[in-house]
Amino acid sequence: MASYPLLRIATLVGLWAAAAPALAQEACSHVGALGTSRVMEVNPKGGLKVGLKSYPQTLALEKGEVVLTFDDGPSPATTGAVLKALDDECVKATFFLVGRNAQANPTFVQREQAAGHTLGHHTFSHPFVTMRGLTEAAAMADMDAGFAADDRAAYGRADGAPRTPFFRFPGFADTPELDSWLARRNIAIFGADLWASDWVEMAPQTTMELLLTRLDKAGKGIILLHDTRPQTAKMLPDLLRELKTRGYRVVHIVPARGDEPTALTKAEPGWTSETEAAIAKVWPKILVEKRRMAKPTGG
């Protein structure tokens, strides 16, 4: 008889855990909101690399499912509007933070964390020359500084390993050495499946239409946006409403709690990296900037 209360408690806990995803969705009080359809746990152990723009595999999303990700923030000029748009539609996203921006604007990082968004990492300084333009030691130092700055901004302290083991390379410009270094630390690398090209100056409506055209063609995927871009902040409310109208569903990615491998989808035959093609076009400019940075100053 003494074990009965414990059994009852265990049963109640089990029922609560099973109902938790549904309860999380029902917590949205905004009638007609897009909402977050489900949570996907991503296991970073051993070096996961996803995103068809850069790698021949991605997360196993179902047709119509999207993962919203935002790079380069936070920005006091635009991140607040992005957070409001997400909150209005009860949508969870992933923010890949630049460490120096997190350090300068910790209040926005804390708002992202408090709202339940996932906080990933995007180096400390986001160098124009990308990680490929730095020495391996300098790149690792910049990445480590970013992990620490992001965690201090979000949680008040940094413990060596990043609290959320999700990372995205600036310009998606990784290297085999840095990939291996992150894999040994069990930090997942995120590319993207499609982007809005919102780093290019254009009207908010144009940005949205471009992204939706690409999304309708792909049918699903990890989407790259920037919460530092005014056009993105302005178009986001309309984008979220349009996603609902077109039947898309938002998936929230979080670090896995167990050791279950992450389900992946392989690229179609004939896949090639769009990232490498894009980098090849801008690399001459990067080399010019690298030489400028290396040039001694003074007389």
Beta strands, then each sheet from edge to edge (+ up, - down):
strand 1: 36-42
strand 2: 49-50
strand 3: 57-59
strand 4: 65-71
strand 5: 94-97
strand 6: 118-121
strand 7: 166-167
strand 8: 188-190
strand 9: 194-195
strand 10: 221-226
strand 11: 249-255
strand 12: 264-266
sheet 1: 1+ 11+ 4+ 5+ 6+
sheet 2: 1+ 11+ 4+ 10+ 9+
sheet 3: 2+ 8+ 7+
sheet 4: 3+ 12-
end
